[in-house]
Every structure is written in structure tokens, then in C-alpha cells.
């Protein structure tokens, strides 16, 4: 299935010889290899009892969702044992898609900014309206070794306003200049990526959160077995996370800050630590996870070290951690370095090695994916 790319990334083969990678990414590995059925396909096998959900109130939909989620957990265990299921009309995924449309608002309840606007009429703080804008979709060879080739879909828009963003042209400046796609077209993009050899469908951006309602809907039309990967800053609401838990196979979250003042000053978001740790705790219980931590210059004490301590104290036995050295001053920091002098240089190798040394001391598994 994965062909000639092995000559480019031999580590993508070697990484699966690591017992910790196999243990922590066991579900993702089996879906990737078509040995197990992806979660979104299991969701399509659960009968909701409704052909048309539009007349149900949101409260009724959430009650139905909760009941079906319990059934899903039982069916997921059966799938882990090797059983496969057939889709039915009027299913659990349909309930999720209807609820996601309701979350669009107004107000929008996809991200924790909770913009009090109608995104069908104008963009939110995420810089996009109610449509999904795909800026590119391709087999990405630069992701973590267990993920490549990754069928990466870059969506316009992002809840964050990072002053150093490397993808600022699609996350902020030109978010709505990508190709507008409907759920059927998005499903076709995913199918094509899988058939070309993608190990996963990687929803990224920008950030996938502003487009979550269309991403969830697209899975209703996707009929190939492929792991769904959520590559995100995880600044989503509890409601959206609840919709994603039973359809995402592997999580690839950013965990940038511990200090909320840093998050507000550099990314323009409030209550970062509470929101992201809440979502990481829950997501790590319901799928495989590789956490990305971008080491920022001058931020070891305020962000990196306490983040590593939190991971070690809460989820270190469940996740892999990519301690990233790729930071460079881009976008606004590059233009106005005097405004953000603490991050106006590249991160030093010494800072990265200090972060990795501390992760090792804490028992965090980072080497296979960093």
C-alpha cells in the first residue's frame, strides 16, 4: 500500500520496530493496515432510530447521542477483537453531523471563543465563515515517522492569532482563499488520498476546528477505511470534543503554553491551560495520541518544563511526545521583533536538549517521534 516513499523516509518503517510505539499507537496501526475498522465507520453501523433528525431539539439530540455513545463503546471493543460492521441508514454519525451543524450557531460553539455571530453571514474570529476552505491536500512526508505518508488536508482559518505562525497565510491572512468544498467533495479528497497510499487522513490547517461541522459531515460520504487524525491546537468546546471522540482514531495536538499570560500575549487566547488540558485528558482516553510541544526560546521555565511535568503526572503512559525544535520567528515577530523580543530568535539547540533531557528524566517517551 505504501510504495516508493519508503526510500525517502526509512524511519517510517523502522519506527514500527519500537515496542512503545506499537503499544501506544496500537489502534491507529491496526486501522492504518486495514486490520481494524476506523471509528467513523463503526459509528455508521449504529442505528439511531431516526431517518430525519431535523425535528429533534438539541437537548433531544444530545440525549440520543449519549445513549449511542454507550453502544459505540461496546461495539468498539468488538471491533478491537476483529469484528467488522456494516453501515445502516439513520446512524450515530448522522446524529453527530446534525449536532455539529447546530454548534455552528449563532453563537458558534465549535471553539472556546464562542463568537456571538452568525458565521453564515460573516467570518468569526477564526477568519472563516460557515464554509470549509481547503488550501492544499497531499501526501505529506514531513510528519512524525508513524504518520507518513500522511494524507494531509490544510483548512483555512484558526481560533488562534499566533504572532509567530508559520502558516499565517492560510490561518489568518487569506483563510477564505482556498477551495470551498462541500461534505461530498471533502469525502472524495479523503478517498483519493487513501487510495494514493496515505496512512491516515490528517485534518490540519490553520486548524480544523472552524471546519469541524463539514469534516464530520464528510465522513457520512466516505466509504474507505482510513484512520482519522485530528491535528489541532485543541481549543475546542466540550461539545465539539464530545462529537469527535468516537470518530477520531489518532490525535495530534499542540501543547504550546502552560502560562496563560504567554498564550494570551503570543496567540491571543484566554484560559488556554484549563481548556487544552481538559481536552487532552479526555481525548487521550479515547484514541491514540502524539502530543507536539514546540519549544519556544526563553520559555523553558514558564511553559516547557511545567507542560512536561503535567504530561508525566497525567498521561505519560498513554502518549508519545514530539519535542519540536522547529521554532523560528515568522509572521509578525519577523516583521516587528522589538514587540516580542523573547521569541525574536530561533530556539537554541541547548534549549531543545534541556527540554528533552527533562522529558527523559520524567519518563516521557519522545525519542521515536522527535
N, C-alpha and C positions, 0 to 999 in steps of 0.2 A: 504493500500500500504506500510506502513512504519513499521508495526510489532513490534518485540520484543525489538528493540533498545530503545524504549521509557523508558524501565526500567533503561537504562544506562544514558540517558540524558533527565530527566524530564523537564529541562529548554527549550528543543527544542519544547515542547508542550506549556509551559507557556508563552514563548516569544510572541506567536501569540495573546495573550490577550492584548498586549500593543498597543494602538491606533497609536502611532507614528511608530511602526514597520509596522503595516498594511498599513499606509498611504505611507510610503517611500518605501516599498517593495511590493506594490500592484500588479504590473505587474508580478514580479517574483513569488509571491504567487499564482496567478491565473494559470500561466503556470505550476508551480510545482504540482498543484492539478488537472491538465488537464481540467481546465475551460476555458483556452485560448490556442491558438496555438503559439508555440515557433516561434521566429522571423526567424530562419533559414528556417522553413517550409513555412512561408509566402513568403520568398524570392524565394523559389522553385515554387511558384504559379504564378510568374510574367514572362510573355513571353518576351524573349529578341529579338525575331525575327530572331535568328540565330541558326542553328544546329551545325555549326562548326565555332569557333571563331579564329582559328589559323592564318587565313589570314588577320585579322584586325591588324592595327598598334596599338601601345599602346595609342596613342592620340585618336584614334577612339574608343578604348575600354573605356577610361575614359569618353568620351562624352556619350557613351551608358550607362555607369554606373551612371552618373549624372542624366540622364533622368529617368532611372529606379528607382533611389533613391527617386525621387519626387513621382513616382507612389507608391513606397513602403510606404511612409508616409501616403498616403490616405488609403491604404489597412490596414495598422497597426491600424488606427483609426476605421476602420470597424471591425477589429478583437477585439479591446477593447470593442466594442458593442456586441460581441458574435458571429460574423460570422467566419466560417472556410472555408479554400480554399484548392483546390486540386492541386497537383504538375503538371507542364507541362514540356514537353521536350524543351530544349533550353531556360533556365531560368536565372533569375537575379543571382542566386547563381553560375551558370556556369561562368558568367562574372567575378564574384569575384574570383573564383578559377583560371581562366586564368590570371587575373591581378596579383594575388599572385605569380604565377609561374614566371611572368615577373619581379616582385620585387626581386626575388632571385638573379637576376643579371647574370653576373657581371656588375657593383658593386652591392653588396647586399644592398637593401633598405628596409629591414624589421626593423632593429633597427637604432638608430641615430649614431652609429659608422660608418655606411655606408662603410663597408670593401671593398676595391677595388680589390677583388679577385673573383675567380670562386669557389663557395662552392661545386660544383660538383666534383672538383678536390682536394680540401683540406679544412680543417676546417677554419672558420673565428675566430674572436676574441671571439666569443660565445662558442668556443671549440667543435662545431659540424659541420659536412659537410651538404650536402643538404638533408640528410635523417632525419627522426624523430626517436628518441630512447626513448622508454618507459621503465622506470626503475621499476615502480610499478603502479598498478591500483586496487583500493579497495574502500570499503565504509568507509570513514574517519569519525570518531566520535569526532574528536578534533577540528573541525572548529567552527565558530560562531554559536550560537544556531539556527538561522533561516535556516542554511545551512545543518545541519546534519540530516540523514547520507548523506554525500557528496560523489558523485562518482568521486573520485579524481584520476587524471592521472598525474603522475610525469614524465616530459620530461627531458632528458639530455640537458645541455647547458644553458648559460645565458650571456646576454650582460655585466653583472656586474662582478667585481672581488672583492667582499666584503671580507675584511681580517678577518671578524668575522662570515662568512657564516656557518650556522648550517647544510646546505645541500651541503657542498663543494664537497662531493664525487660524486654527480651527476651533480652539476652545473659547476664544474671546473675540478677536477682531473680525473674522469672516465666517462666523459659525454657521450662518444660513446660506453660504455659497456652495455647499456641497450638493450632491444629487438628492433631491427629495424622493423618498421611497415610501411605498405603502407596505403593509404587512406581507402581502403576497410576493412583492419584488424582493423584500428583505429575506424571505424564506428561500427564494431562488438563489440569492447571493450565497447564503449559508450552504445550500445543497452543492453548489458549484465548487465552493472551497473544499468541502469534504471530499468530493469526487476527485479533486486535483491532488489530494494527499494530505489535507490538513489533519493534524492530530486533535484539533478542537476548533470550536468557533469562539473567538476571543472578542468580546464586546468591550470596546475601549473608546477613547476619544482624544481631546476633550474628556468627557465622561459619559458612560451610558445612562446614567440616572435620568436626565431630562427626556430621553427617548425610550424609557422603560416600558411605557404603555404600548408602543409599537413593537418593541422587541418581544414582549410577552405574546402579543397577538400573532406575531410572525411564526411562532412555534406551532401554532394551530395548523399551519400550512406546510410545515417541514416534515418530510417523511423519510429522512435518512437518519440513521443512528449516529450521533456525534455528541461528544461532551460539550456542554455549555459552560463557558468560562466568563466570569464577571470580573473585569479589570477596572477597578474603581477606587475613588477616594473614600467610599463608604459613608458619605454624608447623607445617607438616605433616611427617610422616616421609618418608624417601626412598621407602619402599614405596608410600605413597599417591600421592606425586607421580608415580611410575612408572605408576600406573594412570590418572592424569589426563592425562598428556602427549599421548596420541593421541586424546583426545576433547574437549579444551578448545580452542576456536578463538581466544579472546582472554582475556588475563589482566589483572586489575585489582587488583594487590597493594598493600597498605600497606607502607611502609618508614619506620617511625617513629623508630627509635633506631640510633645507632652504638655508644654507650656501654652496655655490658651492665649496668652499675650502674643506669643510668636505666631500662632495660627491666625490671629486677627490682623496683625501687622503685615504679615507676608502673604497671606491667602485670603484675607477679608472675610473670615467665617468666625462665628461665635460658638462657644460651648463645644469646641472640637473634641477635646479629650472624652467627655462624657458620651457624646454621640458615637464616636468611632469605636471606643472600647465596648460600648453596649452592643454595637452591631457585630464586631469581631467575635465577641464571646458567643453570640447566638449562631452566627454563620459557621464558626469552627466546629459546632456540634452537628451540623447538617450538611457536610460536604468536605472535600479535601481543600487544603489551603496552603498557598505560598504567600507569606507577607513580604512586601517590599518596604524597606526603610532606606530612604535617601539620606545619606549623611551630609549635613549642611556644615559649611565652615563656621567655626566658632559656636556650634550648637551641641557639642557633646554633653555638657553638663545639664543644660536646660531641657534637651529633647532626647538625644540618642540614648544616654545611659538609663534614664527612667523608663523609656519605651522598652528597652531590652529587659529591664527588671520586671516590668508588667507582664511581658510575654512569658518570661521564665516562671513567674508566680501563678500564671493563669492557664496558658495553653501550650506550653513548650513541647509537651509530649504529642501534640496533635498536628503541629505545623512545621513547615520549613520556612526559613527566613533568608531573604536575599538582602544582604547588607551592601548597598549600592554606592559606588564611588563616582557615578556619572555626573554629579552636580557640576554645573558651570553657570556663570552669570549670564543669563539671557534676558530677552524682552526688556522690561522696564529697568531692571537692575543694570543691564548692559548700557542703557541709554543714560541713566541717572544714578551712577554708582554712589554718589555722595548722599543720596537719600537712604540707602540701605548698606552702609559700609560693612556691616558684619557679614553679609553674603555677597560682597562685591568681588570676590576672588574665587578661584576653583578650590575645592576641598583638597587638603594636602593628603599625601599617602600616609603620613604619620597619623592623621586623624582617623582615616579609614582603618588602619591596622589597630589602633587603640580600640575602636568600636568592635572589631572582630575578635580581638583578644578578650574583651569583656564578655562578649557573647559566648565564647568558648568556656570561660570561667563559670558562666551561668548555666551551662549545659544545653545551650541552644544549638540546633543543627542548622548550620548556614553554609558549610563548605560546598555541598553539591549544587547549589543554585546561585552562588555569589561569584 
